[in-house]
Protein backbone atom coordinates (compact mmCIF):
# COMPACT_ATOMS: atom_id res chain seq x y z
CA UNK A 1 0.00 0.00 0.00
CA UNK A 2 1.46 3.34 -1.02
CA UNK A 3 1.20 6.43 1.13
CA UNK A 4 -1.14 9.17 0.03
CA UNK A 5 0.24 12.66 -0.65
CA UNK A 6 -0.18 14.96 2.35
CA UNK A 7 -2.03 18.26 1.95
CA UNK A 8 -1.81 20.88 4.71
CA UNK A 9 -4.85 23.14 5.09
CA UNK A 10 -4.56 26.36 7.07
CA UNK A 11 -6.74 29.44 7.31
CA UNK A 12 -8.22 31.56 10.08
CA UNK A 13 -11.63 30.87 8.56
CA UNK A 14 -12.39 27.46 10.07
CA UNK A 15 -15.35 26.93 7.74
CA UNK A 16 -13.10 27.39 4.72
CA UNK A 17 -10.60 24.84 6.06
CA UNK A 18 -13.40 22.37 6.77
CA UNK A 19 -14.95 22.87 3.33
CA UNK A 20 -11.58 22.32 1.61
CA UNK A 21 -10.98 19.20 3.72
CA UNK A 22 -14.35 17.75 2.67
CA UNK A 23 -13.76 18.48 -1.03
CA UNK A 24 -10.21 17.09 -1.00
CA UNK A 25 -11.24 14.16 1.18
CA UNK A 26 -13.97 13.09 -1.26
CA UNK A 27 -11.25 12.19 -3.78
CA UNK A 28 -9.74 9.61 -1.37
CA UNK A 29 -6.38 10.44 -2.95
CA UNK A 30 -4.87 12.61 -0.23
CA UNK A 31 -4.24 12.74 3.48
CA UNK A 32 -5.30 16.15 4.77
CA UNK A 33 -4.08 17.95 7.86
CA UNK A 34 -6.48 20.70 8.90
CA UNK A 35 -5.04 23.50 11.03
CA UNK A 36 -6.83 26.56 12.32
CA UNK A 37 -3.95 28.67 13.56
CA UNK A 38 -0.47 29.45 12.32
CA UNK A 39 1.30 27.78 15.24
CA UNK A 40 -0.31 24.42 14.44
CA UNK A 41 0.35 24.87 10.72
CA UNK A 42 4.05 25.51 11.36
CA UNK A 43 4.26 22.51 13.69
CA UNK A 44 2.70 20.34 10.98
CA UNK A 45 5.23 21.59 8.43
CA UNK A 46 8.08 20.87 10.83
CA UNK A 47 6.80 17.34 11.48
CA UNK A 48 7.11 16.65 7.75
CA UNK A 49 10.59 18.18 7.41
CA UNK A 50 13.28 15.92 6.01
CA UNK A 51 16.86 15.96 7.30
CA UNK A 52 16.24 18.81 9.75
CA UNK A 53 14.75 21.02 7.07
CA UNK A 54 17.70 20.79 4.71
CA UNK A 55 15.73 19.18 1.88
CA UNK A 56 12.18 19.58 0.61
CA UNK A 57 9.59 18.47 3.12
CA UNK A 58 7.05 15.69 2.59
CA UNK A 59 4.04 18.00 2.35
CA UNK A 60 2.75 17.69 -1.22
CA UNK A 61 0.78 20.95 -1.16
CA UNK A 62 -0.36 23.68 1.22
CA UNK A 63 -3.79 25.25 0.79
CA UNK A 64 -4.03 28.51 2.69
CA UNK A 65 -5.36 32.06 2.53
CA UNK A 66 -4.46 35.57 3.64
CA UNK A 67 -4.58 36.64 7.27
CA UNK A 68 -6.18 40.09 7.18
CA UNK A 69 -4.75 40.87 10.63
CA UNK A 70 -1.15 40.71 9.41
CA UNK A 71 0.72 42.83 6.94
CA UNK A 72 1.43 41.04 3.66
CA UNK A 73 5.12 40.37 4.36
CA UNK A 74 4.22 38.52 7.60
CA UNK A 75 1.81 36.06 5.96
CA UNK A 76 2.13 32.28 6.41
CA UNK A 77 3.07 31.92 2.74
CA UNK A 78 6.17 34.07 3.17
CA UNK A 79 7.10 32.29 6.37
CA UNK A 80 7.17 29.02 4.40
CA UNK A 81 9.28 30.61 1.66
CA UNK A 82 11.69 32.07 4.22
CA UNK A 83 12.31 28.63 5.74
CA UNK A 84 12.81 27.09 2.31
CA UNK A 85 15.44 29.67 1.35
CA UNK A 86 17.62 28.60 4.29
CA UNK A 87 18.75 25.51 2.38
CA UNK A 88 19.84 25.34 -1.27
CA UNK A 89 18.59 21.73 -1.33
CA UNK A 90 14.95 22.67 -0.78
CA UNK A 91 12.45 23.21 -3.55
CA UNK A 92 9.38 25.39 -2.97
CA UNK A 93 6.42 23.57 -1.45
CA UNK A 94 3.45 23.96 -3.80
CA UNK A 95 0.91 26.41 -2.37
CA UNK A 96 -2.65 27.17 -3.41
CA UNK A 97 -4.24 30.35 -2.06
CA UNK A 98 -8.00 30.41 -1.47
CA UNK A 99 -9.15 33.86 -0.42
CA UNK A 100 -12.01 36.29 -0.48
CA UNK A 101 -9.51 39.12 -0.91
CA UNK A 102 -9.48 40.19 -4.55
CA UNK A 103 -6.75 42.84 -4.20
CA UNK A 104 -4.41 42.86 -7.19
CA UNK A 105 -1.39 43.78 -5.05
CA UNK A 106 -1.85 40.68 -2.86
CA UNK A 107 -2.39 38.49 -5.89
CA UNK A 108 0.77 39.88 -7.48
CA UNK A 109 2.79 39.18 -4.31
CA UNK A 110 1.44 35.64 -4.11
CA UNK A 111 2.07 34.78 -7.74
CA UNK A 112 5.46 36.47 -8.07
CA UNK A 113 7.87 33.59 -8.88
CA UNK A 114 10.64 35.18 -6.81
CA UNK A 115 8.41 35.76 -3.79
CA UNK A 116 5.23 33.82 -3.14
CA UNK A 117 5.53 31.43 -6.08
CA UNK A 118 1.92 30.28 -5.59
CA UNK A 119 0.61 27.69 -8.05
CA UNK A 120 -2.97 28.95 -8.04
CA UNK A 121 -4.89 31.90 -6.61
CA UNK A 122 -8.53 30.88 -6.15
CA UNK A 123 -11.38 32.98 -4.84
CA UNK A 124 -13.40 31.80 -1.85
CA UNK A 125 -16.68 32.41 -3.66
CA UNK A 126 -16.02 29.92 -6.46
CA UNK A 127 -13.08 27.64 -5.56
CA UNK A 128 -15.27 24.59 -4.97
CA UNK A 129 -15.45 23.67 -8.65
CA UNK A 130 -11.73 23.84 -9.27
CA UNK A 131 -9.88 22.99 -6.05
CA UNK A 132 -9.55 19.23 -6.62
CA UNK A 133 -8.59 19.58 -10.29
CA UNK A 134 -6.02 22.22 -9.37
CA UNK A 135 -4.65 20.02 -6.60
CA UNK A 136 -4.38 17.02 -8.96
CA UNK A 137 -2.39 19.12 -11.45
CA UNK A 138 -0.04 20.32 -8.72
CA UNK A 139 0.50 17.01 -6.93
CA UNK A 140 0.14 14.29 -9.55
CA UNK A 141 0.94 16.36 -12.64
CA UNK A 142 3.96 18.09 -11.06
CA UNK A 143 2.77 21.30 -12.69
CA UNK A 144 3.17 23.73 -9.76
CA UNK A 145 5.84 25.85 -11.50
CA UNK A 146 4.04 25.78 -14.85
CA UNK A 147 0.78 26.83 -13.24
CA UNK A 148 2.55 29.64 -11.39
CA UNK A 149 4.11 30.92 -14.61
CA UNK A 150 0.78 30.89 -16.43
CA UNK A 151 -1.16 32.58 -13.61
CA UNK A 152 1.56 35.22 -13.14
CA UNK A 153 1.65 36.00 -16.87
CA UNK A 154 -2.16 36.26 -16.98
CA UNK A 155 -2.18 38.65 -14.03
CA UNK A 156 0.53 40.83 -15.58
CA UNK A 157 -1.32 40.86 -18.91
CA UNK A 158 -4.57 41.83 -17.18
CA UNK A 159 -2.75 44.61 -15.28
CA UNK A 160 -1.31 46.01 -18.54
CA UNK A 161 -4.72 45.99 -20.23
CA UNK A 162 -6.34 47.82 -17.29
CA UNK A 163 -3.83 50.66 -17.48
C-alpha positions in Angstrom: 0.0 0.0 0.0 1.5 3.3 -1.0 1.2 6.4 1.1 -1.1 9.2 0.0 0.2 12.7 -0.7 -0.2 15.0 2.3 -2.0 18.3 1.9 -1.8 20.9 4.7 -4.9 23.1 5.1 -4.6 26.4 7.1 -6.7 29.4 7.3 -8.2 31.6 10.1 -11.6 30.9 8.6 -12.4 27.5 10.1 -15.4 26.9 7.7 -13.1 27.4 4.7 -10.6 24.8 6.1 -13.4 22.4 6.8 -15.0 22.9 3.3 -11.6 22.3 1.6 -11.0 19.2 3.7 -14.3 17.7 2.7 -13.8 18.5 -1.0 -10.2 17.1 -1.0 -11.2 14.2 1.2 -14.0 13.1 -1.3 -11.3 12.2 -3.8 -9.7 9.6 -1.4 -6.4 10.4 -3.0 -4.9 12.6 -0.2 -4.2 12.7 3.5 -5.3 16.2 4.8 -4.1 18.0 7.9 -6.5 20.7 8.9 -5.0 23.5 11.0 -6.8 26.6 12.3 -3.9 28.7 13.6 -0.5 29.4 12.3 1.3 27.8 15.2 -0.3 24.4 14.4 0.3 24.9 10.7 4.0 25.5 11.4 4.3 22.5 13.7 2.7 20.3 11.0 5.2 21.6 8.4 8.1 20.9 10.8 6.8 17.3 11.5 7.1 16.6 7.8 10.6 18.2 7.4 13.3 15.9 6.0 16.9 16.0 7.3 16.2 18.8 9.8 14.7 21.0 7.1 17.7 20.8 4.7 15.7 19.2 1.9 12.2 19.6 0.6 9.6 18.5 3.1 7.0 15.7 2.6 4.0 18.0 2.4 2.8 17.7 -1.2 0.8 21.0 -1.2 -0.4 23.7 1.2 -3.8 25.2 0.8 -4.0 28.5 2.7 -5.4 32.1 2.5 -4.5 35.6 3.6 -4.6 36.6 7.3 -6.2 40.1 7.2 -4.7 40.9 10.6 -1.2 40.7 9.4 0.7 42.8 6.9 1.4 41.0 3.7 5.1 40.4 4.4 4.2 38.5 7.6 1.8 36.1 6.0 2.1 32.3 6.4 3.1 31.9 2.7 6.2 34.1 3.2 7.1 32.3 6.4 7.2 29.0 4.4 9.3 30.6 1.7 11.7 32.1 4.2 12.3 28.6 5.7 12.8 27.1 2.3 15.4 29.7 1.4 17.6 28.6 4.3 18.8 25.5 2.4 19.8 25.3 -1.3 18.6 21.7 -1.3 15.0 22.7 -0.8 12.5 23.2 -3.6 9.4 25.4 -3.0 6.4 23.6 -1.5 3.5 24.0 -3.8 0.9 26.4 -2.4 -2.7 27.2 -3.4 -4.2 30.4 -2.1 -8.0 30.4 -1.5 -9.1 33.9 -0.4 -12.0 36.3 -0.5 -9.5 39.1 -0.9 -9.5 40.2 -4.6 -6.8 42.8 -4.2 -4.4 42.9 -7.2 -1.4 43.8 -5.0 -1.9 40.7 -2.9 -2.4 38.5 -5.9 0.8 39.9 -7.5 2.8 39.2 -4.3 1.4 35.6 -4.1 2.1 34.8 -7.7 5.5 36.5 -8.1 7.9 33.6 -8.9 10.6 35.2 -6.8 8.4 35.8 -3.8 5.2 33.8 -3.1 5.5 31.4 -6.1 1.9 30.3 -5.6 0.6 27.7 -8.0 -3.0 28.9 -8.0 -4.9 31.9 -6.6 -8.5 30.9 -6.2 -11.4 33.0 -4.8 -13.4 31.8 -1.8 -16.7 32.4 -3.7 -16.0 29.9 -6.5 -13.1 27.6 -5.6 -15.3 24.6 -5.0 -15.5 23.7 -8.6 -11.7 23.8 -9.3 -9.9 23.0 -6.0 -9.5 19.2 -6.6 -8.6 19.6 -10.3 -6.0 22.2 -9.4 -4.7 20.0 -6.6 -4.4 17.0 -9.0 -2.4 19.1 -11.4 0.0 20.3 -8.7 0.5 17.0 -6.9 0.1 14.3 -9.5 0.9 16.4 -12.6 4.0 18.1 -11.1 2.8 21.3 -12.7 3.2 23.7 -9.8 5.8 25.9 -11.5 4.0 25.8 -14.8 0.8 26.8 -13.2 2.5 29.6 -11.4 4.1 30.9 -14.6 0.8 30.9 -16.4 -1.2 32.6 -13.6 1.6 35.2 -13.1 1.6 36.0 -16.9 -2.2 36.3 -17.0 -2.2 38.7 -14.0 0.5 40.8 -15.6 -1.3 40.9 -18.9 -4.6 41.8 -17.2 -2.8 44.6 -15.3 -1.3 46.0 -18.5 -4.7 46.0 -20.2 -6.3 47.8 -17.3 -3.8 50.7 -17.5 
